Amino acid sequence: MSESPRPRRRGRLTRSAAAFAVLLGLASYVTVHQVTGSKGAPRCSVGSGANRYEFTLEQASNAATVSAVGTTRGLPERAVTIALATALQESALRNIEHGDRDSLGLFQQRPSQGWGTPAQIMDPVYSSGKFYAGLEKVPGYSRLPLTVAAQKVQRSGFPQAYAKHEPDAALLSAALTGRSPAALTCTASRMPGPAGDPALFRSELVRAFGAKAAPKAVTGGPTAGRSAAGPVVLAVPVRTAKGTGSAPGAASDERRGWELAQWAVARAETLRVVEVGFGGRVWRAGEADGGWSTSSDPLAAGHETVRVRLAP
């Protein structure tokens, strides 16, 4: 016996409504991720040739925070790569105040789903920590495909979207964890502006890397008997200790030093850093190529400290 026309129509209506809901969700997702594309001209890069990734100063600053929070938890470079690829997909590494439904921040975390308050989620240190806390609960995450590991934390409706960001995230994590020395280049502004604040630099460094990363020496500025216009130089100690900022397997002060040095370059625009020196090389804001040069300047001498000069 054939089915009556009425149930068939109801079934068609149900399927149409479901299809419409899927299309609506997809449109919302695409719109959010188009809107959250990187803004501003790329002024930072990692890699070279065809294996090169260019990004903005805003993205560099956020990437540096994501990386530092991960290594400070004692997590491997692979964890940082997963986190960076996730943030690239979710927000284009921008700390945005909007998203799908109540999603916010770098990782598009939702207050209604228990990720934290809106203010907490908009703090890159907090949101990065929450992502890593979720990742650490995934058994064998470092051996999983990146999309699988990220999806187990994020539970996205489009998990395969993370995969396309893995090459760029891997370049970023290699530089920001210090495995690739002098790999991060940025052209930061040297236009007149406020002087760099050593207290702010110290606060941001300690938030990212912990108290043991606090600068041990400050020269210049009014605290050293000079005028307020004098440049301030901070000496950031380099140490390799598991769980205090060095990625496991990074058994040398050199890697730890490059991690700190490239963090300072990535945060240069917001923290008013004009020079960073380590291991015989120096980076200077405003130089055309934004790269590192070999230097005999005392600022760049040695591997025991990273020296950071702030804008006068």
N, C-alpha and C positions, 0 to 999 in steps of 0.2 A: 504494500500500500504506500502510495506516494505521500510525502510530507506536505502539509498544508502550506500555502504561500506565506502566511503570516509569520511563522517561525523563521523561514528563510530570510524574510525582510529584516526581522529583528536581528538575525545573525549578521547580515550584511551591515546593518547600522552599527552593531557592536564592533565589528572589525574596522569599519571606517573611523569610528571614534578613537579606537586604539591606535590606528595608523596616524591619525591627526595629532594625537598626543605625542607620539614618537617624533613626528616632524617638528612639532612645536618645541619639544625639548632640544632637538638638534639645532634648530634655528637659534634658540636662546644660548646654547653652548657656543656656537660659532660666533654669534654677535659679541658675547663676552670676550672671547679670545681674539677677535679682531680689534675690539676697543682697547684691549690690554697689550697690544703690540708695543714694542719699545718706542719711546719718544725721544726726539733729539738726534743729532748727528753722532755716529759712532766715533768715539775718541779714544777707545781702548781696543786692544787686540791681544790674542794669544795664537800661537802657531805661526806657520808660514806657508806661502804658496797656496796650493789648493786645499791644504789642511790648515786653514786659518779661520778664526772666528772673530768678528768685530762686534763691539757692543758699546753702550753708552756708559758715562760715568756713574749714572744712577744704578745701572745694572751691575757695574763693577763693585760698587759699594755694598750692594745687597749680596752679591755672590761671595764677597770676602767674609761677610758675617756668617752666611750659611756654612761656609767651609770651616771657619774658626770654631764655631759651636760644635761641629762634628768632631774635629780632631781633639778639642779640649775634653770631649767625652771619652777619648781614647779609641775612637772608631777608625776603621781603615779608610783608605782613599776611595774604595769602591762605594762606601756609604755616602761619602761626599758627592760622588758622581751621581748616584741615585737621587739624592736630595736636590742637586742643581738641575738635573733634567726634569724633575717634577715641578720645581719652581718656574723653570723656563716655559713649560707647557701651561701651568695653571695661571701665571700672572705675567709672563715674559720677564721675570725677575724684577717686577715693580711692586712696591708695597701699596696696592690699590685698596680703596675704601668701598669697593662695590664688587658685584659678581652675581652668579646665579643664586637666586633666593637671598639668603643672608650670608653668603660666602664673602670672606675678607682676606686681605693680606697676600703675602708671597705665595702661600700654599692653598689659598682659597679655602680656609678652614671655617667651619660654621659654628657660631656660638650655640645655636639650637641643638647641635649634635655633640655638645660637651667638650669642644676644643678649648674653651676659655671665654672670657668676656671679650667684647669687641676691642677694648683698649689693650688687653693682653695680646690678642691675635695680631694687632697692628704693630706690635713690638717685634722686629725681625729676630732678635735673640730668643724671645719666648717662642715664637711660632716655629723657628728652626728646631729648638729643643723638643717641642711637641712632636714634630715630624720624626726626629731621630728616636724619640721614646717609642713611637709606634713601630718604627723599622726594627728596632732591637728586639721586638717581640716576635718578629717573623723568623722562624727557624731556617737557618741556612741562607739568609737573604743575599749574602755576597756571592753565592753560586747560582742564584736564580737569574733568569733573564730580567733585564731592568724593568720592563713593563709589568712583569709579574710582581716583583718586589714593591714597586711603587703603588700598584693597584691594591695590594694587600693593606697598605696604609690609607690610601686615599679613597678607595671604593668609588672610582669615577665611572660615569656612564660610558666613557670612551677610553678605555685603558690603553689601547694600541697607540694612542696619540703621543705617549711618552717616548716611544722608540726613536722618533726622528731627532730628538734633542740629545741623544746619547753621545754622538761624536763631539759636539760643542761642549757638553758638560764634562767629558773626559779631558779635553784640553784645559778647561778652566780648573778642574780639580788638580791636575798635574802641576799647574803653576801655583795655585793657592795653598796647596799642602806642602809646597817647597820642593817637590821632586824634580821639577823643571826650573832650574835657576834662571833668573832674569828673563823669564818668558812672558811676563805680563808687562805690556807697555801702555801708557796712558798719557795723553796730552792734557794736563790740567791747566786751569787758568792762572796767569800771573798778573791779572788786572788788579788795580788797587782795590782793597777791601779791608775788612776787619783783620786785626792781627790774630795769628793762631793762638788758641788758648791751651796752655799745657795741662791745665786741670781737666778740660774736656777731653783732650787726647788720652790722658791717663785713664779717665773714667771709661771711655769707649774701649780702650785696649784691655782693661781688666774685665769688663763685661764679656768680651769675646773670648779671652784666653785665660782668665783667672788672675788671682792676686800675684802669682809668681812672675807674671809678665810685666808688672809695673816698672816704669823707668826708674833706674837707680841713681841717675845723675841728670841734672838740668843745668845748663849754662846759658848765659845771656838773659835778657829780659830784666825787669826791675828787681827780681829776687837775687840777682848776682851783682847788684850795685851799678847796673847800667840803666840807661833810659828805657822807657817802655817801648821805644822804637827799635831797640836792639834785637837781633834774631835770637830765638830760643832754640837750643839744640838739646834733644832728649836722647839718652843712651838706654836702649831697651835690652835687657839681658837675654842672652841666648843660652838655652839649656835643653837637653833632650831627656825628658822623663815621661814615661808612659802615663797618659791621663792628664798631663799638664800642658798639652798643646801640640805635641809631636805625634804624627800618625805612627801607629805601631809598624815596625820595620824600618823606620827612619832613624837609623842608629848613629847619626852624626849631627854635630852642631850646625854643620853647613845647611842641611835640609831645614832644620828648625829656624835658622837665621833667614833663609829665603822665604819661608812661610811668613814670618813676621814682616820682613821687608816688603814683600809684595802685597800683604794686607795694608800696609801704610800707603803704598802707591794707589791701591784701589779705593782707599778712603780719603785720598789727598784733597779732593775738591771740598768735601764737607768739613774736614778737619783742618783745612788751610795748611797743608803740608807742601813745602816747596822743594825740599831735597831729601833723599833717602840714600844712605850709604851702607854698604856691607860687602865684605870679601873682596875689596879692591875695585869695586864698581859703584857707580853713583847714578841715580836717576834725578832729573831736574824737571820741575813743572815748567810748561811753556815751551819746551824745546820741540822743534817741528816733528821729529820722529817719535817723541815720547818714550824713547828707549833708554837702555842702560849703557853707559860708557865706562871704559877702563879709566881709572883715576888714581893719582897719588895723593889726592886730597885726604887730609887726616880724617875727614868725615867718613871716608870709605874704608879706612884701614881696619884690618883684623877681622876675626870671626867670633869674638867674644861678645860683641854688642852690635845691634843695629842702631845706627845714628840717624835721627830724624830732625830736620830743621823746619821750624814753623815760620809762616809769613810774619814779617815784622809789622 
